[in-house]
Amino acid sequence: MENKMKWVDNHMPKTDDKNLSIMSIDNVKAARSYHVSFPQYTVTPLVSLQGMANRLGLGGLYVKDESYRFGLNAFKVLGGSFAIAKCIAEELGKDISEMTYEYLTSKEFRDEFPQVTFYTATDGNHGKGVAWAANRLGQKAVVRMPKGTTPRRFHSIAAEGAEVTIEELNYDDCVRKAAREAAESNHGIMVQDTAWEGYEKIPSWIMQGYGTMADEVLQQFDAMGMMRPTHVFIQAGVGSLAAAVVGYLYNVYKDNPPKFIIMEAESAACLYKGAEAGDGEPRKVGGDMPTIMAGLACGEPNTIGWDILRNHVTAFIAAQNSVAARGMRMFAVPVKGDTVIISGESGAIGMGVVSNIMEREEYKDLRDYLELGKNSKVLLFSTEGNTDPDRFRDAVWDGAYNDLV
C-alpha cells in the first residue's frame, strides 16, 4: 500500500522564543472577552469519542467541533473579527476592552469612525469570517480568492456583502495582490493571518483571536474532570492557527506541556519542509498546490507562527488527500455510541492522521516516537464543517480519495 503520510521529528535549533508572549494568557482572555460580547457567541462543543478511542487503542479522543462557530461553519471568524476590532481600537486610541459588539454597532461608533475597507485573501473560511465581521460592524470587505476556488465558497463570501473575485493566482500570490490593493486604497487595511517582515502586528492579533477556541477547550476539559490532553494534533496552512493553539496551551501548561503534532496537506507542506531541512529556516512551496484541503493550501509560513512552532512542536506530518477523506468518513459514521461530527476536508485531517498512526503498521515508528497508547488523551480540532457540500458528498457518499484502492 502506498505511504499516505510523511513525518519528521523536530530537531531544529531553538530560538529565544520572543513570539511566545503573543499568545499569553492575558492576551487570549482579552480576545475571548471581545468574542463573548457578540450575541452570536456560544462555546462550540468538545466531543468525546470514547468508542473511537477504544477502537484505536487510546485512552481518550476529544474533538473541538468548530462547525457551530457563529453560524459560519468554521473557526476562522475568531481571528478576523478580533483583528478588525484591534485595528479600530488603535485608530480611535481606545482599549480593546471598549470594543464590544454593542459599541461597534452603535450610532456613536459610526459617528466617530470613518468607514474602512478590509482587504484579505482566502481559500474560503478566513475571507468569509472577515466579510461577516465587516458586514456586522458596518465596514467594507474586499476578498481575493485563488484559482480552483469552488463556486460555493465564492458565493458564501459574496453573500456577506463583500467584493469578492477568483483570481488566476495561487493563494500566496492572492495575498500579495490584496496587500497591494490595501496599500493603494484611500482607507484600506490588510487583514491576513500570515506574517512577513513589516507585517506582523495584525497577524499576531488574528492568532490571539484564534486563542478563544483553545481557551474554551481548557474550560471544557476542566468540566470533564481532566487536567490536560497528552497529545494535541493541529492542522496548518500558513501555521497561524497551529501556532496560536501551541503557543497558548504551552503558556498554560509550561511545567508539563502536551506533545504537539502539526499536520499539513502534502502538496502545500511548507512547515514540514522547514522541519525536514532542520536548520530552523522557513521553507516555501510554490505552484498550484492541488489538494481537497482548501484551507491548508498555503505555501508560505507565517514567520511569527514558525518561530513558535519550531520551539515547541514534537513532529510534523504531511498527508495526502486520502487521509483527510478517511477522517471525514470516520467522523460522519462513528463507532456506535459516539457523536456524529460533520467535518470538512481541512477539519478532518486529524482524525485520518490519528487513525493511520494507530492502525497501520507502517506508522509504528511514529506511534512509538509519540508514545501514543492506552494512556493517551488526544485532542483534535475539526476546524470546519461541511463548507463545500459537493466535495463533501464526493468523499463521504461516493468514496472519493479512497486510500484502500
C-alpha positions as a Python dict, from the first residue, in 0.01 Angstrom:
ca = {
    (1, 'M'): (0, 0, 0),
    (2, 'E'): (130, 347, -87),
    (3, 'N'): (251, 552, 206),
    (4, 'K'): (-8, 826, 257),
    (5, 'M'): (183, 1029, 516),
    (6, 'K'): (537, 1151, 570),
    (7, 'W'): (669, 1267, 904),
    (8, 'V'): (975, 1423, 1059),
    (9, 'D'): (1073, 1482, 1420),
    (10, 'N'): (1159, 1832, 1534),
    (11, 'H'): (1536, 1856, 1554),
    (12, 'M'): (1559, 2227, 1472),
    (13, 'P'): (1767, 2464, 1689),
    (14, 'K'): (1563, 2668, 1935),
    (15, 'T'): (1531, 3048, 1933),
    (16, 'D'): (1483, 3296, 2218),
    (17, 'D'): (1106, 3231, 2184),
    (18, 'K'): (1023, 3603, 2175),
    (19, 'N'): (692, 3542, 1996),
    (20, 'L'): (551, 3306, 2259),
    (21, 'S'): (429, 3606, 2459),
    (22, 'I'): (187, 3695, 2176),
    (23, 'M'): (-23, 3401, 2296),
    (24, 'S'): (-7, 3493, 2663),
    (25, 'I'): (-299, 3407, 2888),
    (26, 'D'): (-389, 3776, 2927),
    (27, 'N'): (-390, 3839, 2551),
    (28, 'V'): (-615, 3541, 2483),
    (29, 'K'): (-852, 3632, 2764),
    (30, 'A'): (-889, 3979, 2609),
    (31, 'A'): (-976, 3824, 2274),
    (32, 'R'): (-1230, 3593, 2427),
    (33, 'S'): (-1394, 3880, 2617),
    (34, 'Y'): (-1442, 4055, 2285),
    (35, 'H'): (-1598, 3747, 2125),
    (36, 'V'): (-1828, 3690, 2420),
    (37, 'S'): (-1980, 4035, 2358),
    (38, 'F'): (-2129, 3913, 2028),
    (39, 'P'): (-2489, 3795, 2053),
    (40, 'Q'): (-2396, 3508, 1818),
    (41, 'Y'): (-2131, 3377, 2058),
    (42, 'T'): (-2164, 3032, 2207),
    (43, 'V'): (-1898, 2786, 2317),
    (44, 'T'): (-1855, 2523, 2046),
    (45, 'P'): (-1875, 2155, 2151),
    (46, 'L'): (-1583, 1948, 2273),
    (47, 'V'): (-1692, 1597, 2177),
    (48, 'S'): (-1557, 1287, 2350),
    (49, 'L'): (-1528, 996, 2106),
    (50, 'Q'): (-1463, 725, 2362),
    (51, 'G'): (-1577, 444, 2134),
    (52, 'M'): (-1329, 551, 1868),
    (53, 'A'): (-1058, 591, 2131),
    (54, 'N'): (-1117, 233, 2247),
    (55, 'R'): (-1106, 105, 1890),
    (56, 'L'): (-779, 284, 1819),
    (57, 'G'): (-614, 188, 2148),
    (58, 'L'): (-618, 536, 2301),
    (59, 'G'): (-724, 646, 2647),
    (60, 'G'): (-941, 924, 2511),
    (61, 'L'): (-1013, 1113, 2189),
    (62, 'Y'): (-1159, 1464, 2205),
    (63, 'V'): (-1269, 1678, 1912),
    (64, 'K'): (-1337, 2053, 1920),
    (65, 'D'): (-1621, 2092, 1667),
    (66, 'E'): (-1600, 2436, 1504),
    (67, 'S'): (-1890, 2378, 1266),
    (68, 'Y'): (-2103, 2563, 1523),
    (69, 'R'): (-1893, 2883, 1533),
    (70, 'F'): (-2108, 3196, 1491),
    (71, 'G'): (-2325, 3010, 1239),
    (72, 'L'): (-2037, 3027, 988),
    (73, 'N'): (-1935, 2660, 991),
    (74, 'A'): (-1568, 2732, 1069),
    (75, 'F'): (-1335, 2877, 1332),
    (76, 'K'): (-1175, 3145, 1116),
    (77, 'V'): (-1411, 3428, 1214),
    (78, 'L'): (-1244, 3431, 1556),
    (79, 'G'): (-921, 3571, 1414),
    (80, 'G'): (-1052, 3815, 1156),
    (81, 'S'): (-1316, 3967, 1381),
    (82, 'F'): (-1071, 4028, 1666),
    (83, 'A'): (-811, 4181, 1434),
    (84, 'I'): (-1074, 4418, 1293),
    (85, 'A'): (-1164, 4527, 1646),
    (86, 'K'): (-797, 4581, 1735),
    (87, 'C'): (-745, 4789, 1419),
    (88, 'I'): (-1043, 5006, 1508),
    (89, 'A'): (-932, 5042, 1869),
    (90, 'E'): (-587, 5153, 1757),
    (91, 'E'): (-725, 5414, 1518),
    (92, 'L'): (-958, 5552, 1787),
    (93, 'G'): (-696, 5541, 2062),
    (94, 'K'): (-918, 5315, 2273),
    (95, 'D'): (-850, 4994, 2463),
    (96, 'I'): (-971, 4666, 2316),
    (97, 'S'): (-1193, 4620, 2622),
    (98, 'E'): (-1405, 4909, 2490),
    (99, 'M'): (-1462, 4735, 2156),
    (100, 'T'): (-1777, 4546, 2241),
    (101, 'Y'): (-2029, 4437, 1982),
    (102, 'E'): (-2279, 4681, 2131),
    (103, 'Y'): (-2041, 4973, 2087),
    (104, 'L'): (-1919, 4872, 1740),
    (105, 'T'): (-2273, 4851, 1608),
    (106, 'S'): (-2389, 5174, 1773),
    (107, 'K'): (-2466, 5515, 1620),
    (108, 'E'): (-2198, 5662, 1847),
    (109, 'F'): (-1933, 5445, 1681),
    (110, 'R'): (-2049, 5521, 1328),
    (111, 'D'): (-2044, 5892, 1401),
    (112, 'E'): (-1684, 5890, 1521),
    (113, 'F'): (-1523, 5630, 1295),
    (114, 'P'): (-1487, 5664, 916),
    (115, 'Q'): (-1571, 5351, 719),
    (116, 'V'): (-1276, 5123, 647),
    (117, 'T'): (-1231, 4866, 370),
    (118, 'F'): (-1070, 4549, 500),
    (119, 'Y'): (-875, 4356, 236),
    (120, 'T'): (-786, 3989, 256),
    (121, 'A'): (-703, 3678, 56),
    (122, 'T'): (-860, 3343, 134),
    (123, 'D'): (-926, 2984, 35),
    (124, 'G'): (-1271, 3025, 191),
    (125, 'N'): (-1322, 3034, 566),
    (126, 'H'): (-1095, 3326, 660),
    (127, 'G'): (-1244, 3550, 393),
    (128, 'K'): (-1594, 3460, 499),
    (129, 'G'): (-1511, 3547, 859),
    (130, 'V'): (-1362, 3885, 764),
    (131, 'A'): (-1658, 3963, 538),
    (132, 'W'): (-1906, 3861, 808),
    (133, 'A'): (-1740, 4072, 1076),
    (134, 'A'): (-1702, 4376, 847),
    (135, 'N'): (-2066, 4347, 746),
    (136, 'R'): (-2189, 4327, 1105),
    (137, 'L'): (-1981, 4628, 1208),
    (138, 'G'): (-2080, 4848, 915),
    (139, 'Q'): (-1746, 4824, 734),
    (140, 'K'): (-1650, 4706, 386),
    (141, 'A'): (-1454, 4397, 278),
    (142, 'V'): (-1264, 4305, -38),
    (143, 'V'): (-1172, 3939, -74),
    (144, 'R'): (-938, 3778, -332),
    (145, 'M'): (-958, 3400, -383),
    (146, 'P'): (-713, 3168, -564),
    (147, 'K'): (-777, 2975, -882),
    (148, 'G'): (-951, 2645, -824),
    (149, 'T'): (-1188, 2801, -568),
    (150, 'T'): (-1526, 2629, -587),
    (151, 'P'): (-1837, 2839, -666),
    (152, 'R'): (-1996, 2755, -331),
    (153, 'R'): (-1704, 2904, -140),
    (154, 'F'): (-1717, 3216, -360),
    (155, 'H'): (-2090, 3269, -315),
    (156, 'S'): (-2080, 3215, 62),
    (157, 'I'): (-1845, 3515, 91),
    (158, 'A'): (-2033, 3729, -159),
    (159, 'A'): (-2349, 3669, 43),
    (160, 'E'): (-2186, 3861, 330),
    (161, 'G'): (-2171, 4175, 116),
    (162, 'A'): (-1801, 4161, 26),
    (163, 'E'): (-1646, 4246, -307),
    (164, 'V'): (-1500, 3907, -399),
    (165, 'T'): (-1313, 3773, -702),
    (166, 'I'): (-1144, 3449, -803),
    (167, 'E'): (-800, 3527, -944),
    (168, 'E'): (-575, 3330, -1177),
    (169, 'L'): (-325, 3313, -892),
    (170, 'N'): (-235, 3073, -613),
    (171, 'Y'): (-314, 3158, -251),
    (172, 'D'): (14, 3327, -170),
    (173, 'D'): (1, 3547, -480),
    (174, 'C'): (-356, 3643, -386),
    (175, 'V'): (-219, 3758, -51),
    (176, 'R'): (31, 3981, -230),
    (177, 'K'): (-239, 4121, -458),
    (178, 'A'): (-472, 4205, -168),
    (179, 'A'): (-184, 4368, 23),
    (180, 'R'): (-101, 4591, -274),
    (181, 'E'): (-464, 4693, -312),
    (182, 'A'): (-494, 4776, 57),
    (183, 'A'): (-177, 4988, 43),
    (184, 'E'): (-304, 5179, -263),
    (185, 'S'): (-656, 5239, -127),
    (186, 'N'): (-778, 5551, 49),
    (187, 'H'): (-865, 5389, 382),
    (188, 'G'): (-787, 5020, 345),
    (189, 'I'): (-640, 4774, 593),
    (190, 'M'): (-497, 4431, 513),
    (191, 'V'): (-629, 4162, 750),
    (192, 'Q'): (-430, 3846, 685),
    (193, 'D'): (-328, 3563, 915),
    (194, 'T'): (16, 3524, 762),
    (195, 'A'): (305, 3747, 868),
    (196, 'W'): (606, 3873, 679),
    (197, 'E'): (872, 4133, 750),
    (198, 'G'): (695, 4461, 817),
    (199, 'Y'): (354, 4298, 854),
    (200, 'E'): (338, 4130, 1192),
    (201, 'K'): (102, 4318, 1423),
    (202, 'I'): (-229, 4224, 1259),
    (203, 'P'): (-136, 3856, 1213),
    (204, 'S'): (-50, 3843, 1584),
    (205, 'W'): (-396, 3981, 1666),
    (206, 'I'): (-556, 3718, 1443),
    (207, 'M'): (-364, 3448, 1628),
    (208, 'Q'): (-487, 3585, 1959),
    (209, 'G'): (-842, 3568, 1823),
    (210, 'Y'): (-791, 3202, 1741),
    (211, 'G'): (-688, 3156, 2103),
    (212, 'T'): (-1053, 3183, 2209),
    (213, 'M'): (-1104, 2831, 2076),
    (214, 'A'): (-816, 2693, 2282),
    (215, 'D'): (-931, 2879, 2593),
    (216, 'E'): (-1274, 2722, 2561),
    (217, 'V'): (-1110, 2380, 2544),
    (218, 'L'): (-939, 2437, 2878),
    (219, 'Q'): (-1270, 2505, 3049),
    (220, 'Q'): (-1429, 2208, 2878),
    (221, 'F'): (-1152, 1971, 2989),
    (222, 'D'): (-1186, 2107, 3340),
    (223, 'A'): (-1561, 2039, 3333),
    (224, 'M'): (-1481, 1680, 3232),
    (225, 'G'): (-1253, 1649, 3534),
    (226, 'M'): (-939, 1624, 3317),
    (227, 'M'): (-613, 1803, 3373),
    (228, 'R'): (-493, 1834, 3012),
    (229, 'P'): (-455, 1640, 2685),
    (230, 'T'): (-135, 1444, 2641),
    (231, 'H'): (-126, 1498, 2262),
    (232, 'V'): (-258, 1784, 2050),
    (233, 'F'): (-286, 1733, 1675),
    (234, 'I'): (-341, 2061, 1492),
    (235, 'Q'): (-360, 2131, 1118),
    (236, 'A'): (-168, 2406, 946),
    (237, 'G'): (-181, 2618, 634),
    (238, 'V'): (44, 2917, 700),
    (239, 'G'): (67, 2799, 1061),
    (240, 'S'): (-122, 3078, 1238),
    (241, 'L'): (-389, 2857, 1392),
    (242, 'A'): (-132, 2593, 1481),
    (243, 'A'): (97, 2846, 1648),
    (244, 'A'): (-197, 3005, 1830),
    (245, 'V'): (-303, 2671, 1980),
    (246, 'V'): (52, 2556, 2052),
    (247, 'G'): (156, 2891, 2196),
    (248, 'Y'): (-144, 2933, 2423),
    (249, 'L'): (-152, 2574, 2551),
    (250, 'Y'): (223, 2583, 2611),
    (251, 'N'): (184, 2903, 2814),
    (252, 'V'): (-86, 2735, 3023),
    (253, 'Y'): (96, 2403, 3067),
    (254, 'K'): (457, 2522, 3077),
    (255, 'D'): (556, 2279, 3351),
    (256, 'N'): (411, 1977, 3170),
    (257, 'P'): (313, 2059, 2810),
    (258, 'P'): (137, 1813, 2581),
    (259, 'K'): (310, 1679, 2273),
    (260, 'F'): (217, 1898, 1976),
    (261, 'I'): (191, 1746, 1628),
    (262, 'I'): (144, 1961, 1315),
    (263, 'M'): (-41, 1824, 1010),
    (264, 'E'): (-38, 1968, 657),
    (265, 'A'): (-160, 1885, 310),
    (266, 'E'): (133, 1719, 135),
    (267, 'S'): (116, 1947, -170),
    (268, 'A'): (148, 2258, 50),
    (269, 'A'): (363, 2129, 336),
    (270, 'C'): (586, 2431, 390),
    (271, 'L'): (622, 2373, 765),
    (272, 'Y'): (707, 2006, 716),
    (273, 'K'): (973, 2102, 462),
    (274, 'G'): (1122, 2350, 704),
    (275, 'A'): (1134, 2089, 979),
    (276, 'E'): (1280, 1835, 736),
    (277, 'A'): (1561, 2075, 645),
    (278, 'G'): (1633, 2106, 1014),
    (279, 'D'): (1823, 2435, 1012),
    (280, 'G'): (1539, 2641, 1159),
    (281, 'E'): (1485, 2849, 846),
    (282, 'P'): (1132, 2853, 699),
    (283, 'R'): (1070, 2697, 359),
    (284, 'K'): (820, 2787, 88),
    (285, 'V'): (613, 2578, -153),
    (286, 'G'): (516, 2735, -486),
    (287, 'G'): (286, 2648, -774),
    (288, 'D'): (-79, 2546, -768),
    (289, 'M'): (-68, 2320, -457),
    (290, 'P'): (-365, 2100, -558),
    (291, 'T'): (-546, 1949, -258),
    (292, 'I'): (-902, 1895, -136),
    (293, 'M'): (-789, 2059, 189),
    (294, 'A'): (-851, 2411, 58),
    (295, 'G'): (-794, 2575, 395),
    (296, 'L'): (-446, 2423, 414),
    (297, 'A'): (-334, 2512, 58),
    (298, 'C'): (-83, 2774, 170),
    (299, 'G'): (280, 2757, 67),
    (300, 'E'): (446, 3032, 270),
    (301, 'P'): (458, 3015, 650),
    (302, 'N'): (363, 3288, 894),
    (303, 'T'): (704, 3394, 1026),
    (304, 'I'): (569, 3461, 1376),
    (305, 'G'): (396, 3125, 1386),
    (306, 'W'): (701, 2944, 1253),
    (307, 'D'): (909, 3074, 1541),
    (308, 'I'): (662, 2938, 1798),
    (309, 'L'): (625, 2604, 1621),
    (310, 'R'): (997, 2533, 1578),
    (311, 'N'): (1041, 2579, 1954),
    (312, 'H'): (753, 2365, 2081),
    (313, 'V'): (633, 2108, 1824),
    (314, 'T'): (723, 1740, 1858),
    (315, 'A'): (663, 1624, 1499),
    (316, 'F'): (544, 1748, 1160),
    (317, 'I'): (328, 1538, 925),
    (318, 'A'): (247, 1585, 556),
    (319, 'A'): (-64, 1394, 448),
    (320, 'Q'): (-232, 1315, 117),
    (321, 'N'): (-595, 1382, 28),
    (322, 'S'): (-697, 1028, 117),
    (323, 'V'): (-603, 1083, 481),
    (324, 'A'): (-843, 1376, 515),
    (325, 'A'): (-1118, 1190, 326),
    (326, 'R'): (-1078, 892, 562),
    (327, 'G'): (-1115, 1128, 856),
    (328, 'M'): (-1434, 1276, 708),
    (329, 'R'): (-1589, 930, 676),
    (330, 'M'): (-1484, 823, 1026),
    (331, 'F'): (-1636, 1135, 1181),
    (332, 'A'): (-1955, 1101, 978),
    (333, 'V'): (-2001, 728, 1051),
    (334, 'P'): (-1856, 686, 1401),
    (335, 'V'): (-1829, 393, 1638),
    (336, 'K'): (-2167, 307, 1788),
    (337, 'G'): (-2247, 539, 2077),
    (338, 'D'): (-2015, 817, 1962),
    (339, 'T'): (-2142, 1153, 1836),
    (340, 'V'): (-2156, 1218, 1462),
    (341, 'I'): (-1929, 1506, 1357),
    (342, 'I'): (-1976, 1671, 1020),
    (343, 'S'): (-1627, 1779, 926),
    (344, 'G'): (-1491, 1923, 603),
    (345, 'E'): (-1169, 1830, 430),
    (346, 'S'): (-939, 2060, 629),
    (347, 'G'): (-1122, 1984, 951),
    (348, 'A'): (-1097, 1605, 930),
    (349, 'I'): (-727, 1559, 862),
    (350, 'G'): (-659, 1496, 1232),
    (351, 'M'): (-895, 1201, 1250),
    (352, 'G'): (-738, 1050, 940),
    (353, 'V'): (-385, 1102, 1069),
    (354, 'V'): (-452, 956, 1414),
    (355, 'S'): (-632, 652, 1274),
    (356, 'N'): (-344, 580, 1037),
    (357, 'I'): (-87, 615, 1315),
    (358, 'M'): (-275, 382, 1547),
    (359, 'E'): (-399, 121, 1298),
    (360, 'R'): (-129, 81, 1035),
    (361, 'E'): (198, -98, 1086),
    (362, 'E'): (391, 133, 854),
    (363, 'Y'): (346, 412, 1110),
    (364, 'K'): (456, 211, 1414),
    (365, 'D'): (777, 412, 1437),
    (366, 'L'): (577, 734, 1456),
    (367, 'R'): (336, 580, 1707),
    (368, 'D'): (628, 477, 1927),
    (369, 'Y'): (806, 811, 1888),
    (370, 'L'): (493, 999, 2000),
    (371, 'E'): (427, 745, 2279),
    (372, 'L'): (65, 708, 2174),
    (373, 'G'): (-128, 434, 2353),
    (374, 'K'): (-391, 343, 2608),
    (375, 'N'): (-289, 623, 2845),
    (376, 'S'): (-301, 895, 2578),
    (377, 'K'): (-565, 1169, 2580),
    (378, 'V'): (-569, 1306, 2226),
    (379, 'L'): (-715, 1644, 2125),
    (380, 'L'): (-820, 1721, 1766),
    (381, 'F'): (-974, 2032, 1611),
    (382, 'S'): (-1243, 1992, 1347),
    (383, 'T'): (-1186, 2342, 1215),
    (384, 'E'): (-1472, 2343, 962),
    (385, 'G'): (-1800, 2170, 895),
    (386, 'N'): (-1946, 2093, 554),
    (387, 'T'): (-1834, 2412, 381),
    (388, 'D'): (-1827, 2259, 32),
    (389, 'P'): (-2125, 2017, 3),
    (390, 'D'): (-2036, 1880, -340),
    (391, 'R'): (-1684, 1783, -237),
    (392, 'F'): (-1815, 1655, 96),
    (393, 'R'): (-2055, 1417, -81),
    (394, 'D'): (-1780, 1305, -319),
    (395, 'A'): (-1573, 1191, -23),
    (396, 'V'): (-1838, 1064, 218),
    (397, 'W'): (-2107, 932, -16),
    (398, 'D'): (-1906, 825, -318),
    (399, 'G'): (-1578, 722, -158),
    (400, 'A'): (-1358, 965, -347),
    (401, 'Y'): (-992, 977, -242),
    (402, 'N'): (-1017, 627, -101),
    (403, 'D'): (-682, 513, 36),
    (404, 'L'): (-771, 145, 6),
    (405, 'V'): (-767, 136, -375),
}
